Amino acid sequence: MNTVAQRLERVGRLLGEDWQSPARALEIQMALRLFPGTGPFWLVGVTRALG
């Protein structure tokens, strides 16, 4: 069973350990908004990938 902690650990492995820092979080948010196909529906893919 996947817990929230396990999923957040996997996010850290995928995005880098500093993904929660303000500067890195801003970069991630901007990338999600600027690149086509990375809107809210992109998160469905991430959720599935995280198990």
C-alpha positions in Angstrom: 0.0 0.0 0.0 1.3 3.4 -0.9 1.2 6.1 1.8 1.4 9.8 1.4 4.9 9.7 2.8 6.0 7.1 0.2 4.5 9.2 -2.6 6.2 12.4 -1.4 9.5 10.5 -1.2 9.0 9.4 -4.8 8.2 13.0 -5.9 11.5 14.0 -4.3 13.3 11.4 -6.3 11.6 12.5 -9.5 11.9 16.3 -9.1 15.0 16.6 -6.9 15.3 16.9 -3.1 14.8 20.6 -3.2 11.4 20.5 -4.9 9.7 22.0 -1.9 12.0 25.1 -1.7 10.2 28.3 -2.7 12.5 28.9 -5.7 12.2 25.3 -7.0 8.5 25.2 -6.4 8.1 28.4 -8.4 10.1 26.8 -11.3 7.9 23.7 -11.2 4.7 25.7 -11.2 5.9 27.9 -14.1 6.9 24.8 -16.1 3.5 23.2 -15.5 1.8 26.3 -16.7 4.0 27.1 -19.7 4.4 23.7 -21.4 1.4 22.3 -23.3 0.0 19.1 -21.8 1.2 19.8 -18.3 -1.9 21.3 -16.8 -4.1 19.6 -14.3 -4.5 16.5 -16.4 -0.8 16.0 -16.3 -1.2 15.4 -12.6 -3.3 12.3 -13.3 -0.2 10.8 -15.0 2.0 11.7 -12.0 -0.5 10.2 -9.6 -0.6 7.0 -11.6 3.2 6.9 -11.9 3.5 7.2 -8.1 1.2 4.2 -7.7 
